[in-house]
């Protein structure tokens, strides 16, 4: 085995406390790994663990850029693992996938799952040994219809079932298998098929759990189609006496534990009696043995006790849940307890085992709930509701009947607020257990559901490979660098605190930040059009991912992960007339009339894809590969350039830069040269412009050819070329292409951007120099690129002045400090930064991280502030 290449990987958080399947990604420097070379996984003591590997991206020379790996890791595997070149170990019992006419069968070695190819049921059954643990796993929903009659509002509910229309094996063993189901929801007796879904099921060798990732797209009429509930339900066989059937809900810290027949009554056993001991055993899930001959009097009392048939836990908000139970459908629900933040795990089982279901981000993406119905019958129905039917129905209508461009920074007069085509993804874990687990075991499952284990590399390895472009590792070697690193951390900490303090939670909101702050009302401008939700404006995703890459911190990873999951789904259209575009920032994530490619460009999401090999993000990056065609029908410059001789218009940035990101990602993932060539076509067009990248930035554009066509100079603001991620995309592209002229164009742009108007005019023979190009801080990554390539110390000092000295609203003030708000001026205690904006936080941090890498040696010894 060749161990000259030995890459350490470690757990993002703690090692899992039970055997667990895990998938993760590893980057490679150009030329370091060839596609013919195999990889193995070594434990700390040198023994080999079985592992499955596959490439997820390639360098232009054909070498492997990113690999993904899957392994089933033993419990408490806390030592550092290593990836080495060599043949991987083979599992004693490899996972197998078999195809039948009606279903696909996956055998992990511990469970056998049969997945239906078509019909209303997604999962036919899951067996553990000879015991059926569950059956008829199906997607469920409720549509609410509203109408007005004689001044009264009438509500009518319609139950929906997700009908599977397609099943595909995306991956098949020996360590990991992925089954992808697609379909639409339908009401019984209705011909309407809507709410398209994708359900992916993940299996690992010798594991009793299944990971599920559920995505649905909204394709209804928001004025008529109110979604009252959305979830997944399983039928779980109930065996044996009622007192040996068990229900568990994970609460804030421990568990709500109950049974259809609890071994207690007002005659409850005295201290030291065997029935009191039995009651304690029952609460832990231990089977109880009773017989009429010996325990007759006790059983008489027990027979008279109420039968609690159904239970539910409802997380109605981020700070409140209740547990209720009932005896019969025609009877009331009785409140059992209330709490703050449930962990999102339910278990229902009986003699022979049961099913545990854990929903990720359960309280963060409220309203959610868990139900276990009919425990006293032959089959219980366990449902994980991603949107709880105990809450009000989703209301996806716009917040007004008109737009507010002048007063609210909304981007367009047109009313294009529509949720048609947006999506939402939920994740859950399902475990098939051969007995009712003790609280300690359930706690492990709850943790696995809430924070799935992930292996990651050291920051130094991510940095060395150059797989994500140019960014810096932390450096605290001087007092000023110490201050800068501390401030970078403080900015992230502020937003972590704001998520909690401001309650940025909820099914459609969790993961996003707000855009602008109102220091008078002491609140973010949640009700001011374009100033409310950020929606990837000025690339906060890239900022957060860079902060993770350079630190390896789990809390930052989870923050960036939540933003990626949200912005890739909710802020982007996946179907319909806007497919491939996203909505600019607004009160509602889909509310702005500006629909642009930059919102959903692949470069915002590829970090998460390569680090985790998440197939859903892969789908989304595939969706945007042809987003430039969508602007044929929705010209991004339609208000400024009426229909002319060009098929449509595109700015070199952010429009064409976003297309570059999409095409570059397509090229590196699939080696699809058609998209590389389209990218190169645009580059050649820019090279032939009068002033190359300085030209425009608005051009005529033809998606069929990829050609940019000259329309003049200074015809739009240049700052948007860089601030939406264009600077990072273009710099990484330069490293990939190794094109001297493209590199020279980037150098020229960085040097030229902040020149005086007179000098711009002189250098371009009067073509450029009429306008202020705006916001020097946004240019600093490009200025640093130019300074580093030219070894121009004065240009480097110029970039540092924009970051450190030009005190305006684009600079972060050091040290970053919050102040307490007068208690009478806000509804509750509050700490604020009155001048903050997420645009500032994102771009200052992002540019600083790049500048520290490219021109860190030119940073002044002492700050001037």
C-alpha positions in Angstrom: 0.0 0.0 0.0 1.3 3.4 -1.0 1.1 5.7 2.0 3.3 8.5 0.6 0.0 10.5 0.3 -1.7 10.3 3.7 -4.5 12.8 4.3 -5.9 13.0 7.8 -9.6 13.3 8.3 -11.4 13.9 11.6 -14.9 14.3 12.9 -16.5 17.6 12.5 -17.9 17.2 16.0 -17.7 14.2 18.3 -17.3 10.6 17.1 -20.7 8.9 16.9 -21.6 6.7 19.8 -23.0 3.9 17.7 -22.0 2.4 14.4 -22.9 4.9 11.7 -22.7 5.4 8.0 -20.9 8.6 6.9 -20.2 10.2 3.5 -17.7 13.0 3.1 -15.5 14.8 0.5 -11.7 15.3 0.1 -9.9 17.7 -2.3 -6.7 16.9 -4.2 -4.1 19.2 -5.7 -3.8 19.2 -9.5 -2.0 16.1 -10.7 -2.0 14.5 -7.2 -4.5 11.8 -7.8 -5.2 10.0 -11.1 -8.6 8.5 -11.8 -7.1 5.0 -12.0 -5.7 5.1 -8.5 -7.7 3.5 -5.6 -8.0 4.9 -2.1 -8.1 3.3 1.3 -9.2 4.4 4.8 -6.8 3.7 7.8 -7.6 3.8 11.5 -5.3 5.5 13.9 -3.5 2.2 14.7 -3.1 1.4 11.0 -5.8 -1.1 10.4 -7.9 -0.6 7.3 -11.7 0.2 7.4 -13.9 -0.7 4.4 -14.5 2.4 2.2 -16.3 3.2 -1.0 -14.9 6.1 -3.1 -15.8 8.0 -6.3 -14.7 11.2 -8.0 -16.9 14.2 -7.9 -14.7 16.7 -9.8 -11.7 16.8 -12.1 -8.9 19.2 -12.9 -8.5 20.3 -16.6 -5.6 17.9 -17.0 -7.8 15.0 -16.1 -6.5 14.4 -12.6 -9.0 14.1 -9.8 -9.9 17.3 -8.0 -12.5 16.0 -5.5 -13.4 12.6 -4.2 -16.3 11.4 -2.2 -16.1 8.6 0.3 -18.5 6.4 2.2 -17.8 4.2 5.2 -19.7 2.5 8.0 -17.6 3.6 11.0 -17.6 1.7 14.4 -18.9 3.3 17.5 -16.5 5.7 19.3 -14.0 5.8 16.5 -12.4 8.9 17.9 -8.9 8.7 16.5 -7.8 10.5 13.4 -8.4 8.5 10.2 -6.3 8.7 7.1 -7.0 8.5 3.4 -4.1 6.8 1.5 -3.6 5.5 -1.9 -4.1 1.7 -2.1 -6.8 -0.9 -2.3 -9.7 -0.4 0.2 -10.7 -3.1 2.6 -13.8 -5.1 1.7 -16.7 -5.3 4.2 -17.4 -8.8 5.6 -20.9 -8.5 4.4 -21.2 -6.0 1.5 -24.5 -4.1 1.1 -26.5 -5.5 -1.9 -29.1 -4.1 -4.1 -31.5 -6.3 -6.1 -34.1 -5.3 -8.6 -37.6 -6.9 -8.8 -40.4 -5.9 -11.1 -42.3 -3.9 -8.5 -39.6 -2.9 -6.0 -35.9 -2.4 -5.4 -34.5 -4.4 -2.4 -31.6 -3.2 -0.4 -30.0 -5.5 2.1 -27.6 -3.8 4.5 -26.8 -6.9 6.5 -29.0 -5.8 9.4 -32.1 -4.7 7.6 -33.8 -5.4 4.3 -35.7 -2.5 2.8 -38.0 -2.9 -0.2 -38.6 0.3 -2.1 -41.6 0.5 -4.4 -41.1 1.6 -8.0 -44.6 3.1 -8.4 -47.7 3.8 -6.5 -48.9 5.6 -3.3 -46.4 3.8 -1.1 -42.7 4.7 -1.2 -41.4 2.1 1.1 -43.1 -1.3 0.9 -41.6 -2.8 4.0 -38.5 -2.9 6.2 -37.4 -6.2 7.8 -34.9 -6.8 10.6 -34.2 -10.5 10.4 -37.6 -12.2 10.0 -39.5 -9.3 11.8 -41.3 -6.6 9.9 -40.4 -3.3 11.5 -42.5 -1.1 9.3 -44.4 -1.0 6.1 -46.2 1.4 3.7 -43.9 4.4 4.2 -45.7 7.1 2.2 -45.5 10.8 1.7 -48.6 12.6 3.1 -50.0 16.0 2.9 -53.1 18.2 3.5 -54.3 20.9 1.1 -56.5 23.6 2.6 -59.0 25.4 0.4 -60.5 28.7 1.6 -63.6 30.5 0.5 -65.9 33.2 1.7 -69.6 32.6 2.2 -71.9 35.3 3.6 -69.0 37.0 5.2 -67.7 33.8 6.9 -64.5 32.1 5.9 -64.9 28.4 5.0 -62.0 26.0 5.3 -62.0 22.6 3.5 -59.2 20.1 3.8 -58.1 17.6 1.2 -55.7 14.7 2.1 -52.8 14.2 -0.3 -50.6 11.2 -0.9 -47.3 11.3 -2.7 -47.5 8.9 -5.6 -44.2 7.5 -6.8 -43.8 7.6 -10.6 -40.1 6.9 -10.9 -37.4 5.0 -9.0 -33.7 5.0 -9.8 -30.6 3.4 -8.2 -28.2 6.2 -8.0 -25.5 4.3 -6.2 -25.1 0.6 -5.4 -22.7 -0.7 -2.7 -20.6 -2.2 -1.4 -20.7 0.3 1.4 -23.4 2.8 0.4 -26.5 2.7 -1.8 -28.8 5.6 -2.8 -32.3 5.1 -4.2 -34.0 8.1 -5.7 -37.8 8.3 -5.9 -39.8 11.0 -7.7 -43.4 11.7 -8.1 -46.3 14.1 -7.3 -48.9 14.4 -4.6 -52.5 13.6 -5.4 -55.8 13.6 -3.5 -57.9 10.5 -3.6 -60.4 10.6 -6.5 -58.6 13.7 -8.0 -56.9 13.8 -11.4 -54.7 16.7 -10.3 -51.1 15.7 -9.6 -49.0 18.5 -8.1 -46.3 19.3 -5.5 -43.5 17.3 -7.2 -41.2 15.6 -4.8 -37.9 13.8 -4.7 -37.2 11.3 -1.9 -33.7 9.9 -1.6 -33.0 7.0 0.7 -29.4 6.3 1.9 -28.2 2.9 3.1 -24.9 1.8 4.6 -23.5 -1.7 5.0 -24.3 -3.3 8.4 -26.4 -0.4 9.5 -29.9 -0.5 10.9 -30.7 3.0 9.9 -31.7 4.8 6.8 -31.1 8.5 6.0 -33.9 10.2 4.0 -33.7 13.5 2.2 -37.1 14.9 1.1 -37.6 17.8 -1.4 -40.8 19.2 -2.6 -41.5 22.0 -5.1 -44.5 24.3 -4.9 -46.4 24.5 -8.1 -49.8 25.6 -6.8 -51.7 28.9 -6.8 -50.8 30.6 -3.5 -54.3 32.2 -3.4 -56.0 28.9 -3.5 -53.6 26.1 -2.5 -52.7 26.5 1.1 -50.6 23.6 2.4 -51.9 22.5 5.8 -49.6 19.6 6.3 -46.6 17.8 4.7 -44.8 14.8 6.0 -43.9 11.1 5.8 -45.8 8.3 7.5 -45.0 4.7 8.4 -47.1 1.8 9.6 -45.5 0.0 12.5 -46.8 -3.5 13.7 -47.9 -3.5 17.3 -47.4 -6.9 19.0 -48.1 -8.2 22.5 -50.0 -6.6 25.5 -50.6 -2.9 25.6 -48.3 -2.4 28.5 -45.4 -3.7 26.4 -46.0 -1.2 23.7 -44.0 2.0 24.0 -43.9 5.6 22.8 -41.0 8.0 23.2 -40.6 11.6 22.2 -37.3 13.4 22.6 -37.8 16.7 24.5 -35.4 19.5 25.4 -33.0 17.2 27.3 -34.6 13.8 28.0 -37.6 11.9 26.9 -41.4 11.7 27.2 -42.0 8.0 27.8 -45.5 6.5 27.8 -47.5 3.4 26.9 -51.1 2.7 25.9 -51.3 1.1 29.3 -49.0 2.5 32.0 -48.4 0.3 35.0 -49.8 2.8 37.4 -53.2 3.9 38.8 -54.5 5.8 41.8 -53.9 2.5 43.6 -50.3 2.6 42.4 -47.8 0.1 43.9 -46.3 0.9 47.3 -42.6 1.5 47.6 -40.7 -1.7 47.3 -43.6 -3.6 45.6 -42.9 -5.6 42.5 -45.4 -3.6 40.5 -43.6 -0.4 41.3 -40.4 -2.0 40.1 -42.2 -3.2 37.0 -43.5 0.3 36.4 -39.9 1.6 36.5 -38.8 -1.1 34.1 -41.7 -0.3 31.7 -40.6 3.4 31.7 -37.2 2.2 30.5 -38.7 0.0 27.8 -38.0 -3.3 29.4 -40.6 -6.0 28.6 -42.9 -6.8 31.5 -44.4 -10.2 32.2 -47.8 -10.5 33.9 -50.3 -13.4 34.2 -53.8 -13.8 35.5 -53.1 -16.4 38.0 -50.4 -14.6 39.9 -51.3 -10.9 39.1 -55.1 -11.1 38.8 -56.0 -8.2 41.2 -53.4 -5.9 39.6 -54.6 -6.8 36.1 -58.2 -6.1 37.0 -57.2 -2.6 37.9 -55.1 -2.3 34.8 -58.0 -3.5 32.6 -60.1 -0.7 33.9 -57.4 1.9 33.1 -57.8 4.2 30.1 -56.2 3.1 26.9 -54.1 5.9 25.5 -54.1 5.1 21.8 -52.4 8.1 20.2 -49.7 10.7 21.0 -48.3 13.8 19.3 -45.6 16.3 19.9 -46.1 19.7 18.2 -43.3 22.2 17.8 -45.5 25.3 17.1 -42.6 27.8 17.2 -38.9 27.9 17.8 -39.6 28.3 21.6 -42.6 26.2 22.3 -43.8 22.6 21.9 -46.5 20.5 23.5 -47.0 16.8 24.0 -50.6 15.5 23.9 -52.3 12.2 24.0 -55.8 10.8 23.5 -57.8 7.6 24.0 -60.0 7.6 20.9 -60.5 9.6 17.7 -63.8 11.0 18.9 -62.2 12.2 22.2 -60.2 15.2 23.1 -56.4 15.5 23.2 -55.0 15.9 26.7 -51.9 18.0 27.2 -49.2 15.9 28.8 -46.3 18.4 28.9 -44.9 21.5 27.3 -41.3 22.5 26.6 -39.2 24.8 24.6 -37.1 23.0 21.9 -37.7 19.3 21.2 -34.9 17.3 19.5 -37.3 15.9 16.9 -37.1 12.1 17.6 -40.0 9.7 18.0 -40.1 6.0 18.7 -43.0 3.6 18.6 -42.6 -0.1 19.2 -43.7 -3.2 21.0 -42.5 -6.8 21.5 -40.1 -7.6 18.6 -38.9 -4.0 18.1 -40.0 -0.7 16.6 -39.2 2.3 14.6 -37.4 5.5 15.6 -37.8 8.5 13.3 -35.7 11.7 13.8 -36.2 14.9 11.9 -33.3 17.2 11.4 -33.7 20.9 12.3 -37.0 20.0 13.9 -37.5 23.1 16.0 -35.5 25.4 13.8 -37.8 24.7 10.8 -41.1 24.9 12.8 -44.0 24.3 12.7 -43.3 20.6 12.8 -44.6 17.7 14.7 -44.3 14.0 15.4 -47.3 11.7 15.7 -47.8 8.1 16.8 -51.4 7.0 16.3 -53.3 3.8 17.0 -50.8 2.1 19.3 -53.6 0.0 20.8 -54.3 -1.6 17.4 -52.5 -4.0 15.2 -50.6 -1.2 13.4 -49.5 2.2 14.6 -49.0 5.0 12.2 -45.9 7.1 12.9 -45.8 10.4 11.0 -43.0 13.0 10.8 -44.6 16.2 9.8 -42.3 18.7 8.2 -45.1 21.2 8.3 -47.5 20.3 11.2 -51.2 20.2 10.5 -51.7 21.5 14.0 -50.4 24.9 12.8 -52.0 27.4 10.4 -51.6 26.5 6.8 -48.7 27.8 4.7 -49.6 31.3 3.3 -47.3 32.0 0.3 -49.2 35.0 -1.0 -47.3 38.3 -1.4 -47.3 40.8 1.4 -49.0 43.5 -0.7 -50.9 43.9 -3.9 -48.4 46.4 -5.4 -44.7 47.0 -5.5 -42.8 49.7 -3.6 -39.7 50.5 -5.7 -39.0 54.0 -4.5 -39.7 53.6 -0.8 -38.4 50.1 -0.2 -35.5 49.4 -2.6 -37.6 46.8 -4.4 -36.0 46.0 -7.7 -38.8 46.2 -10.2 -42.2 47.8 -10.8 -43.5 44.5 -12.1 -45.3 42.3 -9.6 -43.5 39.0 -10.1 -43.8 37.7 -6.5 -44.6 34.1 -6.9 -43.7 30.9 -5.0 -44.3 28.8 -8.1 -41.2 26.7 -8.5 -39.5 27.2 -5.2 -38.5 24.3 -3.1 -37.8 23.1 0.4 -35.7 20.1 1.6 -36.1 18.2 4.9 -33.8 15.5 6.3 -34.6 12.6 8.6 -33.2 9.5 10.0 -35.1 6.2 10.4 -33.9 3.4 12.6 -35.3 -0.2 12.6 -34.7 -1.5 16.2 -35.1 -5.0 17.5 -36.2 -3.8 20.9 -37.3 -0.7 22.7 -34.1 1.3 23.4 -33.2 2.7 26.8 -33.1 6.5 27.1 -29.3 6.5 26.7 -29.6 4.8 23.3 -32.4 7.1 22.2 -30.4 10.1 23.1 -27.7 8.9 20.7 -30.2 8.5 17.9 -31.6 12.0 18.6 -28.1 13.5 18.4 -27.4 11.6 15.1 -30.6 12.9 13.6 -30.0 16.5 14.7 -26.3 16.6 13.8 -25.3 13.8 11.3 -21.7 12.8 11.6 -19.3 14.1 9.0 -15.5 13.7 8.4 -13.6 16.7 7.4 -10.0 17.5 6.4 -7.6 19.9 8.2 -7.9 23.6 7.0 -4.2 23.3 5.8 -5.2 20.5 3.4 -8.1 22.5 1.9 -5.8 25.4 1.5 -2.9 23.5 0.0 -5.0 21.9 -2.8 -6.3 25.2 -4.1 -9.6 23.4 -4.9 -11.7 26.4 -3.8 -9.5 29.2 -5.1 -7.5 31.8 -3.1 -8.3 32.3 0.6 -6.2 32.6 3.7 -5.5 30.6 6.7 -5.7 32.4 10.1 -2.5 34.3 10.9 -2.2 36.1 14.3 1.5 36.9 14.1 1.2 40.7 14.5 -1.0 42.8 16.6 -3.0 44.0 13.6 -3.5 40.5 12.2 -4.6 39.5 15.7 -7.2 42.2 15.6 -8.4 41.3 12.1 -8.7 37.6 12.9 -10.6 38.5 16.1 -12.9 40.7 14.2 -13.6 38.1 11.6 -14.6 35.7 14.4 -16.6 38.4 16.0 -18.7 39.1 12.9 -19.6 35.4 12.6 -20.4 35.3 16.3 -22.6 38.4 16.0 -24.7 36.7 13.2 -24.9 33.4 15.2 -26.3 35.5 18.1 -28.7 37.3 15.8 -30.2 34.1 14.5 -31.1 33.3 18.1 -31.9 36.8 19.3 -34.1 37.7 16.3 -35.6 34.3 15.8 -34.5 33.8 12.2 -36.2 30.4 12.3 -39.1 28.8 10.5 -39.8 26.4 7.6 -39.3 29.0 4.9 -36.8 31.3 6.6 -34.2 29.2 8.5 -30.7 29.7 7.1 -31.1 33.2 5.8 -30.0 36.5 7.3 -31.7 39.8 7.2 -30.3 42.6 4.9 -30.4 46.0 6.5 -30.9 47.3 10.1 -33.2 50.0 11.5 -31.5 51.5 14.6 -34.6 53.6 15.4 -37.0 50.6 15.8 -34.0 48.5 16.9 -35.0 45.8 14.4 -33.9 44.6 11.0 -36.0 46.0 8.2 -38.1 42.9 7.9 -41.0 44.9 6.4 -39.1 47.2 3.9 -39.1 45.5 0.5 -35.5 45.0 -0.7 -34.1 45.5 2.8 -35.5 42.4 4.4 -34.1 38.9 3.7 -30.6 38.8 2.2 -31.2 36.0 -0.5 -27.4 35.6 -1.2 -26.9 39.3 -2.0 -23.2 40.1 -1.9 -22.3 36.4 -1.5 -22.7 35.7 2.3 -22.5 32.0 1.4 -18.9 32.3 0.2 -17.9 34.3 3.2 -19.2 31.7 5.6 -17.7 28.8 3.7 -14.3 30.5 3.6 -14.6 31.0 7.4 -15.2 27.3 7.8 -12.4 26.2 5.5 -9.9 28.3 7.3 -11.0 27.3 10.8 -12.5 23.8 10.6 -15.1 25.0 13.2 -18.3 22.9 13.4 -20.5 25.8 14.4 -19.5 27.8 11.3 -20.0 24.7 9.2 -23.6 24.3 10.5 -24.3 28.0 9.9 -23.1 27.8 6.3 -24.9 24.5 5.8 -28.2 26.0 6.9 -27.7 29.0 4.6 -26.8 26.7 1.7 -29.8 24.4 2.2 -32.1 27.5 2.4 -30.7 29.7 -0.4 -30.4 26.8 -2.9 -34.0 25.8 -2.4 -36.2 28.7 -1.3 -34.5 31.6 -3.1 -34.3 29.8 -6.4 -36.8 28.6 -9.0 -36.5 25.0 -9.9 -39.4 24.8 -12.4 -41.6 27.3 -14.3 -40.8 30.4 -16.3 -38.1 31.5 -13.9 -36.3 28.1 -13.6 -32.6 28.6 -13.0 -33.0 32.2 -11.7 -33.5 33.4 -8.1 -35.3 36.3 -6.4 -33.5 39.4 -5.3 -33.8 40.3 -1.6 -37.3 41.1 -0.3 -39.8 40.9 2.5 -40.7 37.4 1.1 -37.8 35.3 -0.3 -39.7 35.0 -3.6 -41.2 38.5 -3.5 -38.9 40.7 -5.6 -39.6 41.4 -9.3 -35.9 41.0 -10.1 -35.2 37.4 -11.0 -31.5 36.9 -11.6 -29.0 34.1 -12.2 -26.6 35.3 -9.5 -29.0 34.3 -6.7 -28.6 30.6 -7.4 -25.3 30.3 -9.1 -23.5 27.0 -8.6 -20.5 28.7 -6.9 -22.6 29.5 -3.9 -23.5 25.9 -3.3 -20.5 23.8 -4.6 -18.7 24.1 -1.2 -21.4 22.0 0.5 -21.6 19.6 -2.4 -17.9 18.8 -2.5 -17.6 18.6 1.3 -20.6 16.2 1.7 -21.3 14.8 -1.8 -25.0 15.8 -1.2 -26.9 14.6 -4.2 -29.7 17.2 -3.8 -27.2 20.1 -4.1 -25.9 18.2 -7.1 -29.3 18.3 -8.7 -29.6 22.1 -8.1 -26.2 22.8 -9.7 -27.3 20.8 -12.7 -30.5 22.8 -12.9 -28.7 26.1 -13.4 -26.3 25.0 -16.1 -28.6 26.6 -18.8 -29.9 29.5 -16.8 -28.7 31.8 -19.4 -31.5 30.6 -21.7 -34.1 31.8 -19.2 -33.0 35.5 -19.7 -34.3 35.3 -23.3 -37.7 35.7 -21.8 -36.7 37.8 -18.8 -34.0 40.2 -19.8 -32.1 41.4 -16.7 -31.7 44.8 -18.3 -35.3 45.1 -19.6 -35.9 48.4 -17.8 -32.9 50.1 -19.3 -32.6 48.6 -22.8 -35.7 47.9 -24.7 -35.9 45.1 -27.2 -33.2 45.6 -29.8 -31.1 43.6 -32.3 -29.7 41.4 -29.6 -31.5 38.2 -28.4 -31.2 39.5 -24.8 -28.7 41.4 -22.6 -26.2 40.4 -19.9 -23.8 42.2 -17.7 -20.3 40.8 -17.5 -21.1 40.7 -13.8 -23.1 39.6 -12.1 -25.0 37.8 -15.0 -22.2 36.4 -17.1 -20.1 35.8 -14.0 -22.9 33.6 -12.6 -23.1 31.7 -15.9 -19.3 31.2 -15.6 -19.8 29.7 -12.2 -22.5 27.4 -13.5 -20.4 26.3 -16.5 -17.2 25.9 -14.6 -18.9 23.6 -12.1 -20.5 21.6 -14.9 -17.2 21.2 -16.6 -15.3 20.1 -13.5 -18.0 17.7 -12.3 -18.7 16.0 -15.6 -15.8 17.0 -17.8 -18.5 18.4 -20.1 -16.5 20.3 -22.7 -19.6 21.9 -24.2 -19.9 24.1 -21.2 -16.1 24.8 -21.1 -16.3 25.9 -24.7 -19.2 28.2 -24.0 -17.2 29.7 -21.2 -14.2 30.2 -23.5 -16.4 31.8 -26.1 -17.4 34.5 -23.7 -13.8 35.0 -22.7 -12.8 35.4 -26.4 -15.6 38.0 -26.8 -14.3 40.0 -23.9 -10.7 39.8 -25.2 -11.9 41.4 -28.5 -13.8 44.3 -26.7 -12.2 47.8 -27.0 -11.1 47.7 -23.4 -11.5 44.0 -22.6 -13.0 43.4 -19.1 -13.2 47.2 -18.5 -15.8 47.4 -21.3 -19.5 47.5 -20.7 -20.4 46.0 -18.4 -23.7 45.5 -20.3 -23.6 43.5 -23.5 -25.9 42.0 -26.0 -26.0 38.3 -25.4 -27.0 35.1 -27.3 -27.4 32.0 -25.1 -27.3 29.7 -28.1 -23.8 30.8 -29.0 -22.6 32.2 -25.7 -21.4 35.4 -27.4 -21.2 38.7 -25.7 -21.7 41.7 -28.1 -20.5 45.2 -27.7 -23.0 47.9 -26.6 -20.7 50.7 -25.3 -18.8 51.6 -22.2 -19.9 52.7 -18.7 -23.4 51.6 -19.4 -24.0 50.2 -15.9 -22.3 50.1 -12.5 -19.1 48.1 -12.3 -19.3 47.3 -8.6 -21.8 44.5 -9.2 -19.3 42.7 -11.4 -17.3 41.7 -8.3 -19.5 41.9 -5.3 -21.9 39.0 -6.1 -19.1 36.4 -6.1 -17.7 37.4 -9.5 -14.2 38.2 -8.1 -13.9 34.7 -6.6 -15.3 32.9 -9.7 -13.0 34.7 -12.1 -9.9 34.3 -10.0 -10.5 30.5 -9.6 -11.2 30.3 -13.3 -7.9 31.9 -14.0 -6.2 29.2 -12.0 -8.0 26.5 -13.9 -7.5 27.9 -17.4 -3.9 29.1 -17.1 -4.7 31.6 -19.7 -2.2 34.5 -19.5 -4.5 37.0 -21.3 -7.4 36.3 -19.0 -5.1 36.7 -16.0 -3.8 40.0 -17.5 -7.4 41.2 -17.9 -8.1 40.5 -14.2 -4.8 42.3 -13.3 -5.8 45.2 -15.5 -9.3 45.4 -13.9 -8.0 45.5 -10.4 -5.4 48.2 -11.1 -7.9 50.3 -13.2 -11.0 50.2 -10.9 -10.1 53.0 -8.5 -8.0 55.2 -10.8 -9.1 58.9 -11.0 -11.5 59.6 -13.8 -8.9 61.6 -15.6 -6.5 58.7 -15.6 -9.2 56.3 -16.7 -10.0 58.6 -19.6 -6.4 59.0 -20.6 -5.7 55.3 -20.6 -8.8 54.5 -22.8 -8.5 57.4 -25.1 -11.6 59.0 -23.7 -13.9 55.9 -23.9 -14.0 55.5 -20.1 -13.9 58.0 -17.3 -17.3 59.7 -17.1 -18.6 57.8 -14.1 -17.6 56.9 -10.6 -17.3 53.1 -10.6 -18.3 53.1 -6.9 -17.5 51.4 -3.6 -13.8 50.8 -3.5 -14.0 48.2 -0.7 -15.9 45.9 -3.0 -12.9 45.9 -5.4 -10.2 45.0 -2.9 -10.0 41.3 -3.8 -9.5 42.3 -7.4 -7.0 45.0 -6.4 -5.2 42.4 -4.3 -5.1 40.0 -7.2 -3.5 42.7 -9.4 -1.1 43.8 -6.7 0.1 40.2 -6.1 0.6 39.4 -9.8 2.4 42.7 -10.4 4.2 42.7 -7.1 2.9 46.3 -6.7 3.3 47.4 -3.1 1.5 50.7 -3.6 -1.5 49.0 -5.1 -1.5 46.5 -2.2 -1.4 49.5 0.3 -4.3 51.0 -1.6 -6.4 47.8 -1.0 -5.6 47.9 2.7 -6.6 51.5 3.0 -10.0 50.6 1.6 -10.4 47.9 4.2 -8.9 49.6 7.2 -8.9 53.3 6.8 -11.8 54.6 4.7 -14.4 54.7 7.4 -17.8 54.6 5.8 -20.6 52.1 6.0 -18.7 49.5 4.1 -16.0 49.0 6.8 -16.4 46.9 9.9 -15.4 48.9 13.0 -12.9 47.3 15.2 -13.4 46.2 17.9 -16.9 45.0 17.0 -19.1 45.9 19.9 -22.8 45.6 20.6 -24.7 47.9 22.9 -27.7 47.3 25.1 -31.0 48.9 24.0 -33.1 50.8 26.5 -35.6 48.2 27.7 -38.6 50.5 27.0 -37.6 50.9 23.4 -38.0 47.3 22.4 -40.3 44.5 23.4 -37.6 42.5 25.2 -33.9 42.8 26.2 -31.8 43.4 23.2 -28.1 44.0 22.2 -27.5 45.7 18.8 -25.0 47.1 16.4 -26.8 50.1 15.0 -24.7 50.6 11.9 -24.5 47.0 10.8 -25.6 45.5 7.4 -25.2 42.0 6.1 -23.8 43.5 2.8 -21.0 45.1 4.9 -20.4 42.1 7.0 -20.2 39.7 4.0 -18.1 41.8 1.7 -15.7 43.2 4.3 -15.0 39.7 5.6 -14.8 38.1 2.3 -12.4 40.7 0.8 -10.3 40.6 3.9 -9.9 36.9 3.8 -8.7 37.1 0.2 -6.4 40.1 0.8 -4.7 38.3 3.7 -3.8 35.5 1.4 -2.7 37.6 -1.6 -1.2 40.7 0.0 -0.9 39.8 3.7 2.8 40.7 3.6 1.9 44.3 2.7 -0.4 44.8 5.7 0.9 47.7 7.8 2.5 46.9 11.1 0.2 49.2 12.9 -3.4 50.0 12.1 -4.4 53.6 11.4 -7.7 53.5 13.2 
